[in-house]
């Protein structure tokens, strides 16, 4: 018997596959709840990125770290 995950294949046009159980849970959420989840995820990503950039560049000011975080969140890191 094949693993259910082997049926899903990522390709250049597909960024990620949402598990069906997660999709079902999200479908039951109200639009406001889904927006709140997205906002929480963004805050978490920003906090983690701020910590990473700060640890990579301990000599940078808070403003330099903030500017780099904004750059990465808006245009992506290269």
PABA-5699 format. One record per atom (N, C-alpha, C, O): residue number from 1; atom name; x, y, z. Coordinates in Angstrom, 3 decimals. Layout:
N
+------+------+----------+----------+----------+
| resi | name |        X |        Y |        Z |
+------+------+----------+----------+----------+
|  NUM |   CA |        X |        Y |        Z |
...
+------+------+----------+----------+----------+
//
This chain:
78
+------+------+----------+----------+----------+
| resi | name |        X |        Y |        Z |
+------+------+----------+----------+----------+
|    1 |    N |    0.842 |   -1.184 |    0.000 |
|    1 |   CA |    0.000 |    0.000 |    0.000 |
|    1 |    C |    0.881 |    1.239 |    0.000 |
|    1 |    O |    1.813 |    1.349 |    0.796 |
|    2 |    N |    0.581 |    2.168 |   -0.896 |
|    2 |   CA |    1.399 |    3.379 |   -0.997 |
|    2 |    C |    1.046 |    4.373 |    0.100 |
|    2 |    O |   -0.105 |    4.491 |    0.520 |
|    3 |    N |    2.058 |    5.071 |    0.541 |
|    3 |   CA |    1.871 |    6.165 |    1.490 |
|    3 |    C |    1.069 |    7.265 |    0.816 |
|    3 |    O |    1.295 |    7.560 |   -0.358 |
|    4 |    N |    0.125 |    7.885 |    1.544 |
|    4 |   CA |   -0.700 |    8.950 |    0.981 |
|    4 |    C |    0.150 |   10.120 |    0.480 |
|    4 |    O |   -0.230 |   10.805 |   -0.469 |
|    5 |    N |    1.285 |   10.343 |    1.110 |
|    5 |   CA |    2.126 |   11.472 |    0.726 |
|    5 |    C |    2.761 |   11.280 |   -0.648 |
|    5 |    O |    3.095 |   12.260 |   -1.313 |
|    6 |    N |    2.930 |   10.051 |   -1.075 |
|    6 |   CA |    3.567 |    9.827 |   -2.372 |
|    6 |    C |    2.653 |   10.229 |   -3.528 |
|    6 |    O |    3.122 |   10.379 |   -4.657 |
|    7 |    N |    1.373 |   10.403 |   -3.269 |
|    7 |   CA |    0.445 |   10.825 |   -4.306 |
|    7 |    C |    0.581 |   12.311 |   -4.607 |
|    7 |    O |    0.167 |   12.769 |   -5.672 |
|    8 |    N |    1.152 |   13.057 |   -3.688 |
|    8 |   CA |    1.308 |   14.500 |   -3.860 |
|    8 |    C |    2.703 |   14.799 |   -4.372 |
|    8 |    O |    3.695 |   14.295 |   -3.846 |
|    9 |    N |    2.764 |   15.607 |   -5.379 |
|    9 |   CA |    4.062 |   15.928 |   -5.962 |
|    9 |    C |    4.193 |   17.432 |   -6.090 |
|    9 |    O |    3.320 |   18.091 |   -6.654 |
|   10 |    N |    5.268 |   17.968 |   -5.575 |
|   10 |   CA |    5.533 |   19.393 |   -5.725 |
|   10 |    C |    6.200 |   19.631 |   -7.065 |
|   10 |    O |    7.065 |   18.859 |   -7.481 |
|   11 |    N |    5.810 |   20.675 |   -7.727 |
|   11 |   CA |    6.469 |   21.056 |   -8.967 |
|   11 |    C |    6.671 |   22.568 |   -8.967 |
|   11 |    O |    6.306 |   23.239 |   -8.001 |
|   12 |    N |    7.238 |   23.104 |  -10.022 |
|   12 |   CA |    7.574 |   24.529 |  -10.070 |
|   12 |    C |    6.346 |   25.417 |   -9.903 |
|   12 |    O |    6.477 |   26.547 |   -9.433 |
|   13 |    N |    5.184 |   24.952 |  -10.266 |
|   13 |   CA |    3.979 |   25.758 |  -10.145 |
|   13 |    C |    3.224 |   25.563 |   -8.846 |
|   13 |    O |    2.157 |   26.148 |   -8.658 |
|   14 |    N |    3.753 |   24.759 |   -7.956 |
|   14 |   CA |    3.057 |   24.430 |   -6.715 |
|   14 |    C |    3.994 |   24.676 |   -5.543 |
|   14 |    O |    5.023 |   24.011 |   -5.424 |
|   15 |    N |    3.655 |   25.608 |   -4.690 |
|   15 |   CA |    4.534 |   25.974 |   -3.594 |
|   15 |    C |    4.430 |   24.983 |   -2.439 |
|   15 |    O |    5.451 |   24.535 |   -1.917 |
|   16 |    N |    3.228 |   24.643 |   -2.042 |
|   16 |   CA |    3.074 |   23.704 |   -0.943 |
|   16 |    C |    1.759 |   22.963 |   -1.078 |
|   16 |    O |    0.864 |   23.380 |   -1.814 |
|   17 |    N |    1.655 |   21.865 |   -0.362 |
|   17 |   CA |    0.444 |   21.066 |   -0.342 |
|   17 |    C |   -0.116 |   21.135 |    1.070 |
|   17 |    O |    0.581 |   20.818 |    2.034 |
|   18 |    N |   -1.372 |   21.546 |    1.195 |
|   18 |   CA |   -2.013 |   21.603 |    2.504 |
|   18 |    C |   -2.636 |   20.246 |    2.790 |
|   18 |    O |   -3.366 |   19.693 |    1.968 |
|   19 |    N |   -2.338 |   19.729 |    3.951 |
|   19 |   CA |   -2.916 |   18.474 |    4.378 |
|   19 |    C |   -4.439 |   18.601 |    4.405 |
|   19 |    O |   -4.961 |   19.636 |    4.820 |
|   20 |    N |   -5.144 |   17.582 |    3.974 |
|   20 |   CA |   -6.609 |   17.638 |    3.902 |
|   20 |    C |   -7.239 |   17.890 |    5.269 |
|   20 |    O |   -8.248 |   18.590 |    5.356 |
|   21 |    N |   -6.672 |   17.340 |    6.328 |
|   21 |   CA |   -7.206 |   17.567 |    7.675 |
|   21 |    C |   -7.084 |   19.048 |    8.057 |
|   21 |    O |   -8.005 |   19.618 |    8.641 |
|   22 |    N |   -5.953 |   19.662 |    7.729 |
|   22 |   CA |   -5.761 |   21.089 |    8.005 |
|   22 |    C |   -6.727 |   21.914 |    7.167 |
|   22 |    O |   -7.319 |   22.871 |    7.668 |
|   23 |    N |   -6.891 |   21.558 |    5.911 |
|   23 |   CA |   -7.816 |   22.272 |    5.032 |
|   23 |    C |   -9.235 |   22.211 |    5.586 |
|   23 |    O |   -9.956 |   23.207 |    5.549 |
|   24 |    N |   -9.637 |   21.066 |    6.095 |
|   24 |   CA |  -10.981 |   20.925 |    6.663 |
|   24 |    C |  -11.167 |   21.831 |    7.875 |
|   24 |    O |  -12.218 |   22.449 |    8.043 |
|   25 |    N |  -10.149 |   21.905 |    8.709 |
|   25 |   CA |  -10.214 |   22.779 |    9.880 |
|   25 |    C |  -10.319 |   24.241 |    9.437 |
|   25 |    O |  -11.123 |   25.002 |    9.977 |
|   26 |    N |   -9.516 |   24.622 |    8.466 |
|   26 |   CA |   -9.545 |   26.015 |    7.991 |
|   26 |    C |  -10.880 |   26.367 |    7.344 |
|   26 |    O |  -11.336 |   27.505 |    7.452 |
|   27 |    N |  -11.504 |   25.416 |    6.682 |
|   27 |   CA |  -12.814 |   25.672 |    6.061 |
|   27 |    C |  -13.882 |   25.993 |    7.102 |
|   27 |    O |  -14.829 |   26.729 |    6.822 |
|   28 |    N |  -13.728 |   25.443 |    8.298 |
|   28 |   CA |  -14.709 |   25.683 |    9.360 |
|   28 |    C |  -14.502 |   27.024 |   10.062 |
|   28 |    O |  -15.376 |   27.478 |   10.800 |
|   29 |    N |  -13.354 |   27.658 |    9.837 |
|   29 |   CA |  -13.071 |   28.955 |   10.451 |
|   29 |    C |  -13.854 |   30.052 |    9.750 |
|   29 |    O |  -14.142 |   29.964 |    8.556 |
|   30 |    N |  -14.194 |   31.083 |   10.506 |
|   30 |   CA |  -14.825 |   32.254 |    9.905 |
|   30 |    C |  -13.751 |   33.050 |    9.179 |
|   30 |    O |  -12.563 |   32.857 |    9.436 |
|   31 |    N |  -14.149 |   33.940 |    8.276 |
|   31 |   CA |  -13.149 |   34.794 |    7.632 |
|   31 |    C |  -12.311 |   35.575 |    8.655 |
|   31 |    O |  -11.101 |   35.717 |    8.483 |
|   32 |    N |  -12.941 |   36.073 |    9.700 |
|   32 |   CA |  -12.199 |   36.817 |   10.731 |
|   32 |    C |  -11.179 |   35.934 |   11.425 |
|   32 |    O |  -10.071 |   36.382 |   11.718 |
|   33 |    N |  -11.538 |   34.678 |   11.695 |
|   33 |   CA |  -10.597 |   33.759 |   12.333 |
|   33 |    C |   -9.420 |   33.453 |   11.408 |
|   33 |    O |   -8.278 |   33.365 |   11.861 |
|   34 |    N |   -9.695 |   33.291 |   10.122 |
|   34 |   CA |   -8.604 |   33.016 |    9.174 |
|   34 |    C |   -7.671 |   34.217 |    9.054 |
|   34 |    O |   -6.455 |   34.056 |    8.957 |
|   35 |    N |   -8.241 |   35.422 |    9.059 |
|   35 |   CA |   -7.410 |   36.633 |    9.014 |
|   35 |    C |   -6.553 |   36.719 |   10.277 |
|   35 |    O |   -5.372 |   37.059 |   10.205 |
|   36 |    N |   -7.141 |   36.415 |   11.421 |
|   36 |   CA |   -6.378 |   36.455 |   12.681 |
|   36 |    C |   -5.235 |   35.447 |   12.660 |
|   36 |    O |   -4.137 |   35.753 |   13.124 |
|   37 |    N |   -5.478 |   34.242 |   12.125 |
|   37 |   CA |   -4.410 |   33.242 |   12.017 |
|   37 |    C |   -3.280 |   33.745 |   11.126 |
|   37 |    O |   -2.104 |   33.560 |   11.436 |
|   38 |    N |   -3.649 |   34.384 |   10.014 |
|   38 |   CA |   -2.646 |   34.920 |    9.095 |
|   38 |    C |   -1.835 |   36.028 |    9.770 |
|   38 |    O |   -0.612 |   36.075 |    9.637 |
|   39 |    N |   -2.510 |   36.906 |   10.485 |
|   39 |   CA |   -1.813 |   37.991 |   11.183 |
|   39 |    C |   -0.865 |   37.441 |   12.239 |
|   39 |    O |    0.257 |   37.925 |   12.383 |
|   40 |    N |   -1.314 |   36.429 |   12.979 |
|   40 |   CA |   -0.446 |   35.807 |   13.988 |
|   40 |    C |    0.778 |   35.161 |   13.344 |
|   40 |    O |    1.889 |   35.270 |   13.864 |
|   41 |    N |    0.572 |   34.491 |   12.217 |
|   41 |   CA |    1.700 |   33.859 |   11.523 |
|   41 |    C |    2.688 |   34.904 |   11.031 |
|   41 |    O |    3.900 |   34.695 |   11.091 |
|   42 |    N |    2.175 |   36.029 |   10.544 |
|   42 |   CA |    3.059 |   37.104 |   10.077 |
|   42 |    C |    3.865 |   37.675 |   11.239 |
|   42 |    O |    5.069 |   37.895 |   11.108 |
|   43 |    N |    3.209 |   37.917 |   12.376 |
|   43 |   CA |    3.928 |   38.435 |   13.550 |
|   43 |    C |    5.014 |   37.465 |   13.994 |
|   43 |    O |    6.123 |   37.876 |   14.334 |
|   44 |    N |    4.691 |   36.178 |   13.991 |
|   44 |   CA |    5.669 |   35.171 |   14.386 |
|   44 |    C |    6.855 |   35.141 |   13.423 |
|   44 |    O |    8.009 |   35.096 |   13.849 |
|   45 |    N |    6.562 |   35.165 |   12.128 |
|   45 |   CA |    7.643 |   35.155 |   11.125 |
|   45 |    C |    8.517 |   36.397 |   11.271 |
|   45 |    O |    9.742 |   36.312 |   11.191 |
|   46 |    N |    7.889 |   37.540 |   11.483 |
|   46 |   CA |    8.652 |   38.782 |   11.640 |
|   46 |    C |    9.539 |   38.721 |   12.883 |
|   46 |    O |   10.697 |   39.137 |   12.839 |
|   47 |    N |    9.001 |   38.207 |   13.986 |
|   47 |   CA |    9.790 |   38.100 |   15.221 |
|   47 |    C |   10.970 |   37.143 |   15.039 |
|   47 |    O |   12.080 |   37.430 |   15.486 |
|   48 |    N |   10.727 |   36.006 |   14.383 |
|   48 |   CA |   11.809 |   35.039 |   14.158 |
|   48 |    C |   12.870 |   35.613 |   13.226 |
|   48 |    O |   14.065 |   35.426 |   13.453 |
|   49 |    N |   12.441 |   36.304 |   12.188 |
|   49 |   CA |   13.381 |   36.902 |   11.249 |
|   49 |    C |   14.180 |   38.013 |   11.917 |
|   49 |    O |   15.378 |   38.149 |   11.668 |
|   50 |    N |   13.536 |   38.799 |   12.753 |
|   50 |   CA |   14.239 |   39.858 |   13.485 |
|   50 |    C |   15.335 |   39.255 |   14.367 |
|   50 |    O |   16.450 |   39.774 |   14.424 |
|   51 |    N |   15.011 |   38.160 |   15.050 |
|   51 |   CA |   16.002 |   37.497 |   15.900 |
|   51 |    C |   17.156 |   36.949 |   15.062 |
|   51 |    O |   18.317 |   37.067 |   15.455 |
|   52 |    N |   16.845 |   36.351 |   13.915 |
|   52 |   CA |   17.897 |   35.791 |   13.064 |
|   52 |    C |   18.808 |   36.890 |   12.524 |
|   52 |    O |   20.031 |   36.781 |   12.608 |
|   53 |    N |   18.220 |   37.940 |   11.973 |
|   53 |   CA |   19.036 |   39.025 |   11.407 |
|   53 |    C |   19.873 |   39.673 |   12.507 |
|   53 |    O |   21.044 |   39.991 |   12.298 |
|   54 |    N |   19.270 |   39.867 |   13.675 |
|   54 |   CA |   20.015 |   40.450 |   14.787 |
|   54 |    C |   21.188 |   39.593 |   15.223 |
|   54 |    O |   22.243 |   40.115 |   15.586 |
|   55 |    N |   21.008 |   38.269 |   15.189 |
|   55 |   CA |   22.118 |   37.388 |   15.592 |
|   55 |    C |   23.196 |   37.302 |   14.516 |
|   55 |    O |   24.372 |   37.114 |   14.826 |
|   56 |    N |   22.794 |   37.441 |   13.250 |
|   56 |   CA |   23.780 |   37.433 |   12.167 |
|   56 |    C |   24.572 |   38.737 |   12.094 |
|   56 |    O |   25.710 |   38.755 |   11.624 |
|   57 |    N |   23.968 |   39.815 |   12.557 |
|   57 |   CA |   24.596 |   41.140 |   12.482 |
|   57 |    C |   24.506 |   41.842 |   13.841 |
|   57 |    O |   23.772 |   42.820 |   13.982 |
|   58 |    N |   25.253 |   41.347 |   14.848 |
|   58 |   CA |   25.154 |   41.934 |   16.190 |
|   58 |    C |   25.623 |   43.386 |   16.257 |
|   58 |    O |   25.303 |   44.099 |   17.208 |
|   59 |    N |   26.372 |   43.821 |   15.264 |
|   59 |   CA |   26.866 |   45.195 |   15.254 |
|   59 |    C |   25.854 |   46.177 |   14.665 |
|   59 |    O |   26.069 |   47.387 |   14.739 |
|   60 |    N |   24.769 |   45.692 |   14.089 |
|   60 |   CA |   23.770 |   46.561 |   13.470 |
|   60 |    C |   22.891 |   47.213 |   14.535 |
|   60 |    O |   22.665 |   46.655 |   15.608 |
|   61 |    N |   22.409 |   48.395 |   14.212 |
|   61 |   CA |   21.442 |   49.070 |   15.083 |
|   61 |    C |   20.075 |   48.404 |   14.911 |
|   61 |    O |   19.851 |   47.647 |   13.966 |
|   62 |    N |   19.177 |   48.700 |   15.836 |
|   62 |   CA |   17.814 |   48.172 |   15.737 |
|   62 |    C |   17.158 |   48.623 |   14.435 |
|   62 |    O |   16.401 |   47.866 |   13.828 |
|   63 |    N |   17.443 |   49.843 |   14.008 |
|   63 |   CA |   16.872 |   50.357 |   12.763 |
|   63 |    C |   17.410 |   49.601 |   11.551 |
|   63 |    O |   16.657 |   49.328 |   10.616 |
|   64 |    N |   18.683 |   49.262 |   11.549 |
|   64 |   CA |   19.254 |   48.489 |   10.444 |
|   64 |    C |   18.633 |   47.086 |   10.381 |
|   64 |    O |   18.326 |   46.580 |    9.302 |
|   65 |    N |   18.458 |   46.478 |   11.538 |
|   65 |   CA |   17.829 |   45.155 |   11.597 |
|   65 |    C |   16.399 |   45.258 |   11.084 |
|   65 |    O |   15.975 |   44.438 |   10.270 |
|   66 |    N |   15.654 |   46.250 |   11.547 |
|   66 |   CA |   14.274 |   46.440 |   11.111 |
|   66 |    C |   14.194 |   46.633 |    9.609 |
|   66 |    O |   13.328 |   46.055 |    8.952 |
|   67 |    N |   15.097 |   47.449 |    9.058 |
|   67 |   CA |   15.102 |   47.704 |    7.619 |
|   67 |    C |   15.375 |   46.422 |    6.830 |
|   67 |    O |   14.765 |   46.193 |    5.785 |
|   68 |    N |   16.281 |   45.596 |    7.322 |
|   68 |   CA |   16.587 |   44.332 |    6.636 |
|   68 |    C |   15.401 |   43.370 |    6.715 |
|   68 |    O |   15.097 |   42.675 |    5.745 |
|   69 |    N |   14.744 |   43.331 |    7.851 |
|   69 |   CA |   13.558 |   42.479 |    7.999 |
|   69 |    C |   12.477 |   42.927 |    7.020 |
|   69 |    O |   11.858 |   42.098 |    6.354 |
|   70 |    N |   12.254 |   44.217 |    6.933 |
|   70 |   CA |   11.259 |   44.747 |    5.996 |
|   70 |    C |   11.649 |   44.386 |    4.561 |
|   70 |    O |   10.802 |   43.977 |    3.767 |
|   71 |    N |   12.926 |   44.538 |    4.237 |
|   71 |   CA |   13.383 |   44.211 |    2.885 |
|   71 |    C |   13.110 |   42.740 |    2.555 |
|   71 |    O |   12.606 |   42.423 |    1.477 |
|   72 |    N |   13.443 |   41.856 |    3.482 |
|   72 |   CA |   13.250 |   40.429 |    3.233 |
|   72 |    C |   11.771 |   40.055 |    3.154 |
|   72 |    O |   11.387 |   39.204 |    2.351 |
|   73 |    N |   10.952 |   40.681 |    3.972 |
|   73 |   CA |    9.526 |   40.348 |    3.954 |
|   73 |    C |    8.817 |   40.907 |    2.722 |
|   73 |    O |    7.810 |   40.355 |    2.279 |
|   74 |    N |    9.327 |   41.975 |    2.183 |
|   74 |   CA |    8.642 |   42.595 |    1.042 |
|   74 |    C |    9.204 |   42.187 |   -0.302 |
|   74 |    O |    8.486 |   42.215 |   -1.301 |
|   75 |    N |   10.486 |   41.803 |   -0.352 |
|   75 |   CA |   11.103 |   41.440 |   -1.640 |
|   75 |    C |   11.805 |   40.100 |   -1.617 |
|   75 |    O |   12.210 |   39.602 |   -2.667 |
|   76 |    N |   11.953 |   39.522 |   -0.483 |
|   76 |   CA |   12.622 |   38.228 |   -0.384 |
|   76 |    C |   14.117 |   38.368 |   -0.210 |
|   76 |    O |   14.730 |   39.330 |   -0.672 |
|   77 |    N |   14.689 |   37.390 |    0.464 |
|   77 |   CA |   16.135 |   37.375 |    0.702 |
|   77 |    C |   16.847 |   36.739 |   -0.491 |
|   77 |    O |   16.378 |   35.740 |   -1.036 |
|   78 |    N |   17.933 |   37.294 |   -0.878 |
|   78 |   CA |   18.730 |   36.742 |   -1.980 |
|   78 |    C |   20.008 |   36.145 |   -1.462 |
|   78 |    O |   20.810 |   35.630 |   -2.241 |
+------+------+----------+----------+----------+
//
